[in-house]
Amino acid sequence: MTTTPRKLLRYLLGSIARHPRLKRALVDLAYRVPWMDTRLRNLAYRVEHPEAVLDVDPTQLADGSERCLTRMRARARE
């Protein structure tokens, strides 16, 4: 997600948070469409928490755990 859409979405989320009745109406609407609800929640989470830090020393892990960590990091970059 580029910076401009992220800033716009942050602004919209802040605006919605300041208007409880609008927020309630939008939440009720999104709740009725599960795929949209999930998509919006994921998008809002990514805007608020753009990067999750995964600081683990792979040399200290067992082989299976190291492979799992590599896969998780690859998925995080997608």
PDB file of N, CA, C and O in Angstrom:
ATOM      1  N   MET A   1       0.853  -1.170   0.000  1.00  0.00           N
ATOM      2  CA  MET A   1       0.000   0.000   0.000  1.00  0.00           C
ATOM      3  C   MET A   1       0.900   1.234   0.000  1.00  0.00           C
ATOM      4  O   MET A   1       1.830   1.319   0.802  1.00  0.00           O
ATOM      5  N   THR A   2       0.638   2.168  -0.871  1.00  0.00           N
ATOM      6  CA  THR A   2       1.466   3.363  -0.952  1.00  0.00           C
ATOM      7  C   THR A   2       1.098   4.345   0.154  1.00  0.00           C
ATOM      8  O   THR A   2       0.118   4.152   0.874  1.00  0.00           O
ATOM      9  N   THR A   3       1.883   5.383   0.274  1.00  0.00           N
ATOM     10  CA  THR A   3       1.701   6.331   1.372  1.00  0.00           C
ATOM     11  C   THR A   3       0.412   7.127   1.262  1.00  0.00           C
ATOM     12  O   THR A   3      -0.285   7.300   2.262  1.00  0.00           O
ATOM     13  N   THR A   4       0.078   7.614   0.084  1.00  0.00           N
ATOM     14  CA  THR A   4      -1.119   8.447  -0.072  1.00  0.00           C
ATOM     15  C   THR A   4      -2.401   7.695   0.299  1.00  0.00           C
ATOM     16  O   THR A   4      -3.189   8.217   1.088  1.00  0.00           O
ATOM     17  N   PRO A   5      -2.642   6.506  -0.229  1.00  0.00           N
ATOM     18  CA  PRO A   5      -3.855   5.784   0.210  1.00  0.00           C
ATOM     19  C   PRO A   5      -3.833   5.474   1.711  1.00  0.00           C
ATOM     20  O   PRO A   5      -4.878   5.481   2.361  1.00  0.00           O
ATOM     21  N   ARG A   6      -2.653   5.204   2.254  1.00  0.00           N
ATOM     22  CA  ARG A   6      -2.548   4.921   3.685  1.00  0.00           C
ATOM     23  C   ARG A   6      -2.953   6.145   4.499  1.00  0.00           C
ATOM     24  O   ARG A   6      -3.688   6.030   5.480  1.00  0.00           O
ATOM     25  N   LYS A   7      -2.467   7.328   4.085  1.00  0.00           N
ATOM     26  CA  LYS A   7      -2.835   8.560   4.785  1.00  0.00           C
ATOM     27  C   LYS A   7      -4.330   8.820   4.671  1.00  0.00           C
ATOM     28  O   LYS A   7      -4.972   9.220   5.643  1.00  0.00           O
ATOM     29  N   LEU A   8      -4.879   8.594   3.488  1.00  0.00           N
ATOM     30  CA  LEU A   8      -6.315   8.793   3.285  1.00  0.00           C
ATOM     31  C   LEU A   8      -7.121   7.850   4.174  1.00  0.00           C
ATOM     32  O   LEU A   8      -8.104   8.259   4.791  1.00  0.00           O
ATOM     33  N   LEU A   9      -6.704   6.598   4.236  1.00  0.00           N
ATOM     34  CA  LEU A   9      -7.425   5.632   5.057  1.00  0.00           C
ATOM     35  C   LEU A   9      -7.308   5.980   6.543  1.00  0.00           C
ATOM     36  O   LEU A   9      -8.278   5.841   7.289  1.00  0.00           O
ATOM     37  N   ARG A  10      -6.137   6.429   6.974  1.00  0.00           N
ATOM     38  CA  ARG A  10      -5.987   6.861   8.368  1.00  0.00           C
ATOM     39  C   ARG A  10      -6.917   8.022   8.674  1.00  0.00           C
ATOM     40  O   ARG A  10      -7.545   8.064   9.732  1.00  0.00           O
ATOM     41  N   TYR A  11      -7.005   8.965   7.742  1.00  0.00           N
ATOM     42  CA  TYR A  11      -7.901  10.110   7.922  1.00  0.00           C
ATOM     43  C   TYR A  11      -9.348   9.643   8.029  1.00  0.00           C
ATOM     44  O   TYR A  11     -10.090  10.091   8.903  1.00  0.00           O
ATOM     45  N   LEU A  12      -9.744   8.735   7.131  1.00  0.00           N
ATOM     46  CA  LEU A  12     -11.118   8.223   7.163  1.00  0.00           C
ATOM     47  C   LEU A  12     -11.416   7.473   8.458  1.00  0.00           C
ATOM     48  O   LEU A  12     -12.489   7.632   9.040  1.00  0.00           O
ATOM     49  N   LEU A  13     -10.460   6.654   8.908  1.00  0.00           N
ATOM     50  CA  LEU A  13     -10.661   5.914  10.158  1.00  0.00           C
ATOM     51  C   LEU A  13     -10.782   6.871  11.333  1.00  0.00           C
ATOM     52  O   LEU A  13     -11.598   6.655  12.230  1.00  0.00           O
ATOM     53  N   GLY A  14      -9.970   7.936  11.335  1.00  0.00           N
ATOM     54  CA  GLY A  14     -10.063   8.937  12.394  1.00  0.00           C
ATOM     55  C   GLY A  14     -11.387   9.669  12.360  1.00  0.00           C
ATOM     56  O   GLY A  14     -11.985   9.929  13.404  1.00  0.00           O
ATOM     57  N   SER A  15     -11.850  10.003  11.160  1.00  0.00           N
ATOM     58  CA  SER A  15     -13.135  10.699  11.020  1.00  0.00           C
ATOM     59  C   SER A  15     -14.290   9.829  11.502  1.00  0.00           C
ATOM     60  O   SER A  15     -15.193  10.297  12.196  1.00  0.00           O
ATOM     61  N   ILE A  16     -14.246   8.578  11.128  1.00  0.00           N
ATOM     62  CA  ILE A  16     -15.302   7.654  11.546  1.00  0.00           C
ATOM     63  C   ILE A  16     -15.283   7.480  13.063  1.00  0.00           C
ATOM     64  O   ILE A  16     -16.336   7.385  13.694  1.00  0.00           O
ATOM     65  N   ALA A  17     -14.089   7.437  13.644  1.00  0.00           N
ATOM     66  CA  ALA A  17     -13.984   7.269  15.100  1.00  0.00           C
ATOM     67  C   ALA A  17     -14.582   8.458  15.850  1.00  0.00           C
ATOM     68  O   ALA A  17     -15.058   8.300  16.974  1.00  0.00           O
ATOM     69  N   ARG A  18     -14.563   9.640  15.243  1.00  0.00           N
ATOM     70  CA  ARG A  18     -15.112  10.831  15.898  1.00  0.00           C
ATOM     71  C   ARG A  18     -16.635  10.913  15.792  1.00  0.00           C
ATOM     72  O   ARG A  18     -17.251  11.749  16.453  1.00  0.00           O
ATOM     73  N   HIS A  19     -17.241  10.072  14.985  1.00  0.00           N
ATOM     74  CA  HIS A  19     -18.695  10.088  14.799  1.00  0.00           C
ATOM     75  C   HIS A  19     -19.260   8.702  15.129  1.00  0.00           C
ATOM     76  O   HIS A  19     -19.372   7.849  14.249  1.00  0.00           O
ATOM     77  N   PRO A  20     -19.610   8.484  16.386  1.00  0.00           N
ATOM     78  CA  PRO A  20     -20.036   7.153  16.826  1.00  0.00           C
ATOM     79  C   PRO A  20     -21.248   6.594  16.085  1.00  0.00           C
ATOM     80  O   PRO A  20     -21.312   5.391  15.832  1.00  0.00           O
ATOM     81  N   ARG A  21     -22.206   7.445  15.735  1.00  0.00           N
ATOM     82  CA  ARG A  21     -23.401   6.937  15.035  1.00  0.00           C
ATOM     83  C   ARG A  21     -23.048   6.471  13.634  1.00  0.00           C
ATOM     84  O   ARG A  21     -23.552   5.448  13.171  1.00  0.00           O
ATOM     85  N   LEU A  22     -22.187   7.216  12.959  1.00  0.00           N
ATOM     86  CA  LEU A  22     -21.721   6.813  11.626  1.00  0.00           C
ATOM     87  C   LEU A  22     -20.935   5.514  11.715  1.00  0.00           C
ATOM     88  O   LEU A  22     -21.118   4.609  10.901  1.00  0.00           O
ATOM     89  N   LYS A  23     -20.057   5.430  12.713  1.00  0.00           N
ATOM     90  CA  LYS A  23     -19.265   4.215  12.897  1.00  0.00           C
ATOM     91  C   LYS A  23     -20.180   3.016  13.135  1.00  0.00           C
ATOM     92  O   LYS A  23     -19.981   1.957  12.539  1.00  0.00           O
ATOM     93  N   ARG A  24     -21.172   3.174  13.994  1.00  0.00           N
ATOM     94  CA  ARG A  24     -22.095   2.079  14.291  1.00  0.00           C
ATOM     95  C   ARG A  24     -22.839   1.622  13.038  1.00  0.00           C
ATOM     96  O   ARG A  24     -23.011   0.423  12.814  1.00  0.00           O
ATOM     97  N   ALA A  25     -23.280   2.586  12.221  1.00  0.00           N
ATOM     98  CA  ALA A  25     -24.000   2.245  10.989  1.00  0.00           C
ATOM     99  C   ALA A  25     -23.082   1.496  10.019  1.00  0.00           C
ATOM    100  O   ALA A  25     -23.497   0.510   9.410  1.00  0.00           O
ATOM    101  N   LEU A  26     -21.845   1.956   9.874  1.00  0.00           N
ATOM    102  CA  LEU A  26     -20.910   1.287   8.966  1.00  0.00           C
ATOM    103  C   LEU A  26     -20.522  -0.099   9.465  1.00  0.00           C
ATOM    104  O   LEU A  26     -20.397  -1.038   8.678  1.00  0.00           O
ATOM    105  N   VAL A  27     -20.332  -0.223  10.774  1.00  0.00           N
ATOM    106  CA  VAL A  27     -20.004  -1.540  11.344  1.00  0.00           C
ATOM    107  C   VAL A  27     -21.167  -2.505  11.153  1.00  0.00           C
ATOM    108  O   VAL A  27     -20.962  -3.665  10.797  1.00  0.00           O
ATOM    109  N   ASP A  28     -22.370  -2.035  11.385  1.00  0.00           N
ATOM    110  CA  ASP A  28     -23.551  -2.886  11.179  1.00  0.00           C
ATOM    111  C   ASP A  28     -23.677  -3.331   9.728  1.00  0.00           C
ATOM    112  O   ASP A  28     -24.006  -4.483   9.446  1.00  0.00           O
ATOM    113  N   LEU A  29     -23.415  -2.409   8.816  1.00  0.00           N
ATOM    114  CA  LEU A  29     -23.478  -2.738   7.388  1.00  0.00           C
ATOM    115  C   LEU A  29     -22.402  -3.756   7.011  1.00  0.00           C
ATOM    116  O   LEU A  29     -22.684  -4.741   6.329  1.00  0.00           O
ATOM    117  N   ALA A  30     -21.182  -3.517   7.451  1.00  0.00           N
ATOM    118  CA  ALA A  30     -20.084  -4.436   7.117  1.00  0.00           C
ATOM    119  C   ALA A  30     -20.307  -5.809   7.753  1.00  0.00           C
ATOM    120  O   ALA A  30     -19.962  -6.832   7.161  1.00  0.00           O
ATOM    121  N   TYR A  31     -20.877  -5.831   8.944  1.00  0.00           N
ATOM    122  CA  TYR A  31     -21.110  -7.094   9.648  1.00  0.00           C
ATOM    123  C   TYR A  31     -22.073  -7.997   8.880  1.00  0.00           C
ATOM    124  O   TYR A  31     -21.991  -9.221   8.989  1.00  0.00           O
ATOM    125  N   ARG A  32     -22.962  -7.420   8.121  1.00  0.00           N
ATOM    126  CA  ARG A  32     -23.937  -8.210   7.350  1.00  0.00           C
ATOM    127  C   ARG A  32     -23.319  -8.877   6.124  1.00  0.00           C
ATOM    128  O   ARG A  32     -23.905  -9.793   5.547  1.00  0.00           O
ATOM    129  N   VAL A  33     -22.124  -8.412   5.725  1.00  0.00           N
ATOM    130  CA  VAL A  33     -21.417  -8.987   4.575  1.00  0.00           C
ATOM    131  C   VAL A  33     -20.064  -9.485   5.089  1.00  0.00           C
ATOM    132  O   VAL A  33     -19.103  -8.717   5.134  1.00  0.00           O
ATOM    133  N   PRO A  34     -19.979 -10.755   5.474  1.00  0.00           N
ATOM    134  CA  PRO A  34     -18.775 -11.266   6.147  1.00  0.00           C
ATOM    135  C   PRO A  34     -17.472 -11.069   5.369  1.00  0.00           C
ATOM    136  O   PRO A  34     -16.456 -10.725   5.972  1.00  0.00           O
ATOM    137  N   TRP A  35     -17.472 -11.275   4.059  1.00  0.00           N
ATOM    138  CA  TRP A  35     -16.218 -11.131   3.317  1.00  0.00           C
ATOM    139  C   TRP A  35     -15.757  -9.672   3.327  1.00  0.00           C
ATOM    140  O   TRP A  35     -14.557  -9.400   3.363  1.00  0.00           O
ATOM    141  N   MET A  36     -16.709  -8.734   3.294  1.00  0.00           N
ATOM    142  CA  MET A  36     -16.341  -7.324   3.321  1.00  0.00           C
ATOM    143  C   MET A  36     -15.847  -6.947   4.721  1.00  0.00           C
ATOM    144  O   MET A  36     -14.897  -6.177   4.860  1.00  0.00           O
ATOM    145  N   ASP A  37     -16.485  -7.483   5.740  1.00  0.00           N
ATOM    146  CA  ASP A  37     -16.079  -7.224   7.113  1.00  0.00           C
ATOM    147  C   ASP A  37     -14.633  -7.661   7.335  1.00  0.00           C
ATOM    148  O   ASP A  37     -13.832  -6.909   7.891  1.00  0.00           O
ATOM    149  N   THR A  38     -14.303  -8.865   6.903  1.00  0.00           N
ATOM    150  CA  THR A  38     -12.946  -9.386   7.057  1.00  0.00           C
ATOM    151  C   THR A  38     -11.949  -8.541   6.288  1.00  0.00           C
ATOM    152  O   THR A  38     -10.885  -8.198   6.804  1.00  0.00           O
ATOM    153  N   ARG A  39     -12.288  -8.210   5.070  1.00  0.00           N
ATOM    154  CA  ARG A  39     -11.391  -7.405   4.232  1.00  0.00           C
ATOM    155  C   ARG A  39     -11.131  -6.024   4.846  1.00  0.00           C
ATOM    156  O   ARG A  39      -9.989  -5.566   4.876  1.00  0.00           O
ATOM    157  N   LEU A  40     -12.172  -5.371   5.328  1.00  0.00           N
ATOM    158  CA  LEU A  40     -12.011  -4.052   5.933  1.00  0.00           C
ATOM    159  C   LEU A  40     -11.216  -4.115   7.236  1.00  0.00           C
ATOM    160  O   LEU A  40     -10.397  -3.238   7.511  1.00  0.00           O
ATOM    161  N   ARG A  41     -11.456  -5.141   8.026  1.00  0.00           N
ATOM    162  CA  ARG A  41     -10.696  -5.293   9.273  1.00  0.00           C
ATOM    163  C   ARG A  41      -9.209  -5.505   8.981  1.00  0.00           C
ATOM    164  O   ARG A  41      -8.356  -4.911   9.639  1.00  0.00           O
ATOM    165  N   ASN A  42      -8.902  -6.345   8.003  1.00  0.00           N
ATOM    166  CA  ASN A  42      -7.504  -6.570   7.636  1.00  0.00           C
ATOM    167  C   ASN A  42      -6.858  -5.295   7.123  1.00  0.00           C
ATOM    168  O   ASN A  42      -5.723  -4.983   7.482  1.00  0.00           O
ATOM    169  N   LEU A  43      -7.562  -4.569   6.299  1.00  0.00           N
ATOM    170  CA  LEU A  43      -7.038  -3.324   5.750  1.00  0.00           C
ATOM    171  C   LEU A  43      -6.791  -2.300   6.857  1.00  0.00           C
ATOM    172  O   LEU A  43      -5.742  -1.655   6.880  1.00  0.00           O
ATOM    173  N   ALA A  44      -7.736  -2.149   7.762  1.00  0.00           N
ATOM    174  CA  ALA A  44      -7.580  -1.207   8.873  1.00  0.00           C
ATOM    175  C   ALA A  44      -6.416  -1.619   9.766  1.00  0.00           C
ATOM    176  O   ALA A  44      -5.669  -0.761  10.237  1.00  0.00           O
ATOM    177  N   TYR A  45      -6.251  -2.906  10.005  1.00  0.00           N
ATOM    178  CA  TYR A  45      -5.152  -3.384  10.838  1.00  0.00           C
ATOM    179  C   TYR A  45      -3.815  -3.067  10.182  1.00  0.00           C
ATOM    180  O   TYR A  45      -2.882  -2.626  10.853  1.00  0.00           O
ATOM    181  N   ARG A  46      -3.719  -3.292   8.864  1.00  0.00           N
ATOM    182  CA  ARG A  46      -2.465  -3.016   8.166  1.00  0.00           C
ATOM    183  C   ARG A  46      -2.121  -1.535   8.176  1.00  0.00           C
ATOM    184  O   ARG A  46      -0.945  -1.173   8.185  1.00  0.00           O
ATOM    185  N   VAL A  47      -3.125  -0.681   8.174  1.00  0.00           N
ATOM    186  CA  VAL A  47      -2.859   0.761   8.217  1.00  0.00           C
ATOM    187  C   VAL A  47      -2.349   1.154   9.602  1.00  0.00           C
ATOM    188  O   VAL A  47      -1.411   1.942   9.719  1.00  0.00           O
ATOM    189  N   GLU A  48      -2.961   0.611  10.644  1.00  0.00           N
ATOM    190  CA  GLU A  48      -2.560   0.952  12.007  1.00  0.00           C
ATOM    191  C   GLU A  48      -1.245   0.283  12.418  1.00  0.00           C
ATOM    192  O   GLU A  48      -0.491   0.841  13.216  1.00  0.00           O
ATOM    193  N   HIS A  49      -0.972  -0.889  11.886  1.00  0.00           N
ATOM    194  CA  HIS A  49       0.234  -1.648  12.231  1.00  0.00           C
ATOM    195  C   HIS A  49       0.934  -2.056  10.935  1.00  0.00           C
ATOM    196  O   HIS A  49       0.840  -3.213  10.525  1.00  0.00           O
ATOM    197  N   PRO A  50       1.636  -1.122  10.285  1.00  0.00           N
ATOM    198  CA  PRO A  50       2.172  -1.402   8.956  1.00  0.00           C
ATOM    199  C   PRO A  50       3.209  -2.519   8.906  1.00  0.00           C
ATOM    200  O   PRO A  50       3.276  -3.257   7.923  1.00  0.00           O
ATOM    201  N   GLU A  51       4.012  -2.649   9.948  1.00  0.00           N
ATOM    202  CA  GLU A  51       5.036  -3.689   9.907  1.00  0.00           C
ATOM    203  C   GLU A  51       5.078  -4.412  11.248  1.00  0.00           C
ATOM    204  O   GLU A  51       5.178  -3.794  12.307  1.00  0.00           O
ATOM    205  N   ALA A  52       5.002  -5.692  11.175  1.00  0.00           N
ATOM    206  CA  ALA A  52       5.189  -6.489  12.378  1.00  0.00           C
ATOM    207  C   ALA A  52       6.648  -6.919  12.418  1.00  0.00           C
ATOM    208  O   ALA A  52       7.169  -7.442  11.433  1.00  0.00           O
ATOM    209  N   VAL A  53       7.294  -6.706  13.523  1.00  0.00           N
ATOM    210  CA  VAL A  53       8.709  -7.030  13.642  1.00  0.00           C
ATOM    211  C   VAL A  53       8.833  -8.478  14.087  1.00  0.00           C
ATOM    212  O   VAL A  53       8.207  -8.909  15.056  1.00  0.00           O
ATOM    213  N   LEU A  54       9.641  -9.199  13.368  1.00  0.00           N
ATOM    214  CA  LEU A  54       9.870 -10.593  13.689  1.00  0.00           C
ATOM    215  C   LEU A  54      11.368 -10.769  13.912  1.00  0.00           C
ATOM    216  O   LEU A  54      12.093 -11.186  13.009  1.00  0.00           O
ATOM    217  N   ASP A  55      11.825 -10.447  15.121  1.00  0.00           N
ATOM    218  CA  ASP A  55      13.242 -10.535  15.454  1.00  0.00           C
ATOM    219  C   ASP A  55      13.533 -11.860  16.132  1.00  0.00           C
ATOM    220  O   ASP A  55      13.356 -12.013  17.340  1.00  0.00           O
ATOM    221  N   VAL A  56      13.975 -12.795  15.348  1.00  0.00           N
ATOM    222  CA  VAL A  56      14.336 -14.105  15.862  1.00  0.00           C
ATOM    223  C   VAL A  56      15.646 -14.489  15.197  1.00  0.00           C
ATOM    224  O   VAL A  56      15.821 -14.288  13.995  1.00  0.00           O
ATOM    225  N   ASP A  57      16.558 -15.035  15.971  1.00  0.00           N
ATOM    226  CA  ASP A  57      17.830 -15.486  15.413  1.00  0.00           C
ATOM    227  C   ASP A  57      17.639 -16.898  14.871  1.00  0.00           C
ATOM    228  O   ASP A  57      17.496 -17.844  15.646  1.00  0.00           O
ATOM    229  N   PRO A  58      17.636 -17.052  13.542  1.00  0.00           N
ATOM    230  CA  PRO A  58      17.373 -18.379  12.969  1.00  0.00           C
ATOM    231  C   PRO A  58      18.426 -19.419  13.318  1.00  0.00           C
ATOM    232  O   PRO A  58      18.150 -20.617  13.248  1.00  0.00           O
ATOM    233  N   THR A  59      19.621 -18.991  13.690  1.00  0.00           N
ATOM    234  CA  THR A  59      20.661 -19.973  14.031  1.00  0.00           C
ATOM    235  C   THR A  59      20.358 -20.670  15.350  1.00  0.00           C
ATOM    236  O   THR A  59      20.921 -21.728  15.630  1.00  0.00           O
ATOM    237  N   GLN A  60      19.481 -20.097  16.163  1.00  0.00           N
ATOM    238  CA  GLN A  60      19.146 -20.684  17.453  1.00  0.00           C
ATOM    239  C   GLN A  60      17.916 -21.594  17.389  1.00  0.00           C
ATOM    240  O   GLN A  60      17.486 -22.132  18.409  1.00  0.00           O
ATOM    241  N   LEU A  61      17.355 -21.763  16.194  1.00  0.00           N
ATOM    242  CA  LEU A  61      16.134 -22.557  16.049  1.00  0.00           C
ATOM    243  C   LEU A  61      16.433 -23.957  15.539  1.00  0.00           C
ATOM    244  O   LEU A  61      17.468 -24.208  14.921  1.00  0.00           O
ATOM    245  N   ALA A  62      15.507 -24.857  15.812  1.00  0.00           N
ATOM    246  CA  ALA A  62      15.591 -26.204  15.233  1.00  0.00           C
ATOM    247  C   ALA A  62      15.311 -26.104  13.733  1.00  0.00           C
ATOM    248  O   ALA A  62      14.766 -25.101  13.273  1.00  0.00           O
ATOM    249  N   ASP A  63      15.681 -27.146  12.958  1.00  0.00           N
ATOM    250  CA  ASP A  63      15.524 -27.107  11.501  1.00  0.00           C
ATOM    251  C   ASP A  63      14.090 -26.844  11.071  1.00  0.00           C
ATOM    252  O   ASP A  63      13.861 -25.999  10.206  1.00  0.00           O
ATOM    253  N   GLY A  64      13.126 -27.538  11.646  1.00  0.00           N
ATOM    254  CA  GLY A  64      11.723 -27.347  11.287  1.00  0.00           C
ATOM    255  C   GLY A  64      11.248 -25.943  11.598  1.00  0.00           C
ATOM    256  O   GLY A  64      10.500 -25.350  10.820  1.00  0.00           O
ATOM    257  N   SER A  65      11.673 -25.409  12.722  1.00  0.00           N
ATOM    258  CA  SER A  65      11.284 -24.054  13.104  1.00  0.00           C
ATOM    259  C   SER A  65      11.905 -23.021  12.177  1.00  0.00           C
ATOM    260  O   SER A  65      11.280 -22.012  11.852  1.00  0.00           O
ATOM    261  N   GLU A  66      13.129 -23.278  11.756  1.00  0.00           N
ATOM    262  CA  GLU A  66      13.806 -22.348  10.847  1.00  0.00           C
ATOM    263  C   GLU A  66      13.079 -22.289   9.504  1.00  0.00           C
ATOM    264  O   GLU A  66      12.912 -21.209   8.937  1.00  0.00           O
ATOM    265  N   ARG A  67      12.649 -23.440   8.994  1.00  0.00           N
ATOM    266  CA  ARG A  67      11.891 -23.467   7.737  1.00  0.00           C
ATOM    267  C   ARG A  67      10.569 -22.730   7.890  1.00  0.00           C
ATOM    268  O   ARG A  67      10.147 -21.998   6.995  1.00  0.00           O
ATOM    269  N   CYS A  68       9.924 -22.930   9.029  1.00  0.00           N
ATOM    270  CA  CYS A  68       8.647 -22.252   9.298  1.00  0.00           C
ATOM    271  C   CYS A  68       8.860 -20.735   9.359  1.00  0.00           C
ATOM    272  O   CYS A  68       8.055 -19.981   8.812  1.00  0.00           O
ATOM    273  N   LEU A  69       9.916 -20.286  10.008  1.00  0.00           N
ATOM    274  CA  LEU A  69      10.224 -18.860  10.097  1.00  0.00           C
ATOM    275  C   LEU A  69      10.487 -18.281   8.711  1.00  0.00           C
ATOM    276  O   LEU A  69      10.037 -17.176   8.409  1.00  0.00           O
ATOM    277  N   THR A  70      11.201 -19.005   7.877  1.00  0.00           N
ATOM    278  CA  THR A  70      11.476 -18.553   6.513  1.00  0.00           C
ATOM    279  C   THR A  70      10.185 -18.395   5.726  1.00  0.00           C
ATOM    280  O   THR A  70      10.019 -17.412   5.004  1.00  0.00           O
ATOM    281  N   ARG A  71       9.266 -19.350   5.856  1.00  0.00           N
ATOM    282  CA  ARG A  71       7.977 -19.249   5.169  1.00  0.00           C
ATOM    283  C   ARG A  71       7.161 -18.069   5.679  1.00  0.00           C
ATOM    284  O   ARG A  71       6.536 -17.364   4.887  1.00  0.00           O
ATOM    285  N   MET A  72       7.157 -17.843   6.995  1.00  0.00           N
ATOM    286  CA  MET A  72       6.407 -16.729   7.567  1.00  0.00           C
ATOM    287  C   MET A  72       6.958 -15.392   7.072  1.00  0.00           C
ATOM    288  O   MET A  72       6.188 -14.487   6.747  1.00  0.00           O
ATOM    289  N   ARG A  73       8.265 -15.264   7.014  1.00  0.00           N
ATOM    290  CA  ARG A  73       8.856 -14.020   6.526  1.00  0.00           C
ATOM    291  C   ARG A  73       8.542 -13.800   5.053  1.00  0.00           C
ATOM    292  O   ARG A  73       8.312 -12.666   4.634  1.00  0.00           O
ATOM    293  N   ALA A  74       8.529 -14.867   4.264  1.00  0.00           N
ATOM    294  CA  ALA A  74       8.205 -14.747   2.836  1.00  0.00           C
ATOM    295  C   ALA A  74       6.757 -14.300   2.664  1.00  0.00           C
ATOM    296  O   ALA A  74       6.466 -13.460   1.812  1.00  0.00           O
ATOM    297  N   ARG A  75       5.854 -14.851   3.460  1.00  0.00           N
ATOM    298  CA  ARG A  75       4.433 -14.460   3.361  1.00  0.00           C
ATOM    299  C   ARG A  75       4.227 -13.020   3.814  1.00  0.00           C
ATOM    300  O   ARG A  75       3.370 -12.314   3.284  1.00  0.00           O
ATOM    301  N   ALA A  76       5.014 -12.588   4.795  1.00  0.00           N
ATOM    302  CA  ALA A  76       4.883 -11.215   5.298  1.00  0.00           C
ATOM    303  C   ALA A  76       5.297 -10.202   4.235  1.00  0.00           C
ATOM    304  O   ALA A  76       4.802  -9.075   4.225  1.00  0.00           O
ATOM    305  N   ARG A  77       6.196 -10.593   3.347  1.00  0.00           N
ATOM    306  CA  ARG A  77       6.655  -9.678   2.280  1.00  0.00           C
ATOM    307  C   ARG A  77       5.669  -9.567   1.146  1.00  0.00           C
ATOM    308  O   ARG A  77       5.754  -8.631   0.351  1.00  0.00           O
ATOM    309  N   GLU A  78       4.728 -10.501   1.043  1.00  0.00           N
ATOM    310  CA  GLU A  78       3.753 -10.501  -0.065  1.00  0.00           C
ATOM    311  C   GLU A  78       2.807  -9.339   0.016  1.00  0.00           C
ATOM    312  O   GLU A  78       1.931  -9.195  -0.836  1.00  0.00           O
TER     313      GLU A  78
END
